[in-house]
Amino acid sequence: MANPPSDLIAAIATAPGRGGIGVVRMSGPNLAPLAARICGREPQARLARFARFHDASGGLIDEGLLLYFPAPHSFTGEDVIELQGHGGPVVMQMLLERCLELGARLAEPGEFTRRAFLNGKLDLAQAESVADLIEASTAAAARSALRSLSGRFSDEIRHIVDALIDLRMLVEATLDFPEEEIEFLERARALP
């Protein structure tokens, strides 16, 4: 597996358009000091706190909630900051631009999920199910994607792989030692 990226990324995490709430998300190393430059104080881990979001000159961009998830206890496995403000496109763009001014680069589509995969937070089936859940057009499709995201599909695949490995081991042992009394072979022969 490739080395996980170590740069700072940022993106608007909510759907385009207007809404009551919008989210700008950042992921990367050492985000607490960066959050302090936006909000005037370092965030507390896993605690939603009211914050005012400031531009480089100290002017107010918006106010809302600041959430901080330190590595490795985040979706991506890196430090993650969420700035949850009012969901107007201009406000979201201003918050994103502030993050970019502070050294972040614009995240590519799916890059947060890719980082989660590269950092071992999701397996490939779970990573793919994120897109499936977002794109689900029926309740059944959403439930199926959520089951996969929770790891149920991967668990079933692991169970099948383990059973195939056991079967291969039994076949090879039977071929290599057909006349030998090997305890696990005797138990396997006794199975229906």
Secondary structure as the mmCIF struct_conf table of DSSP 4:
data_model
#
loop_
_struct_conf.conf_type_id
_struct_conf.id
_struct_conf.beg_label_comp_id
_struct_conf.beg_label_asym_id
_struct_conf.beg_label_seq_id
_struct_conf.end_label_comp_id
_struct_conf.end_label_asym_id
_struct_conf.end_label_seq_id
HELX_LH_PP_P HELX_LH_PP_P1 ALA A 2 PRO A 5
BEND BEND1 ASP A 7 ASP A 7
STRN STRN1 ILE A 9 ILE A 12
BEND BEND2 THR A 14 THR A 14
HELX_LH_PP_P HELX_LH_PP_P2 ALA A 15 ALA A 15
BEND BEND3 PRO A 16 GLY A 17
BEND BEND4 GLY A 20 GLY A 20
STRN STRN2 GLY A 22 GLY A 28
BEND BEND5 PRO A 29 PRO A 29
HELX_RH_AL_P HELX_RH_AL_P1 ALA A 32 CYS A 39
BEND BEND6 GLY A 40 ARG A 41
HELX_LH_PP_P HELX_LH_PP_P3 GLU A 42 GLN A 44
STRN STRN3 ALA A 45 ALA A 45
TURN_TY1_P TURN_TY1_P1 ARG A 46 ARG A 46
STRN STRN4 ARG A 49 HIS A 54
TURN_TY1_P TURN_TY1_P2 ALA A 56 SER A 57
BEND BEND7 GLY A 58 GLY A 58
STRN STRN5 LEU A 60 PHE A 69
TURN_TY1_P TURN_TY1_P3 ALA A 71 PRO A 72
BEND BEND8 HIS A 73 GLU A 78
STRN STRN6 ASP A 79 GLY A 85
HELX_RH_AL_P HELX_RH_AL_P2 PRO A 89 GLU A 101
TURN_TY1_P TURN_TY1_P4 LEU A 102 GLY A 103
STRN STRN7 ARG A 105 LEU A 106
HELX_LH_PP_P HELX_LH_PP_P4 ALA A 107 GLU A 108
TURN_TY1_P TURN_TY1_P5 PRO A 109 GLY A 110
HELX_RH_AL_P HELX_RH_AL_P3 GLU A 111 LEU A 118
TURN_TY1_P TURN_TY1_P6 ASN A 119 GLY A 120
BEND BEND9 LYS A 121 LEU A 122
HELX_RH_AL_P HELX_RH_AL_P4 LEU A 124 GLU A 135
BEND BEND10 THR A 138 THR A 138
HELX_RH_AL_P HELX_RH_AL_P5 ALA A 139 LEU A 149
TURN_TY1_P TURN_TY1_P7 SER A 150 GLY A 151
HELX_RH_AL_P HELX_RH_AL_P6 ARG A 152 ASP A 176
TURN_TY1_P TURN_TY1_P8 PRO A 178 GLU A 179
BEND BEND11 GLU A 180 GLU A 180
HELX_RH_AL_P HELX_RH_AL_P7 GLU A 183 ALA A 190
#
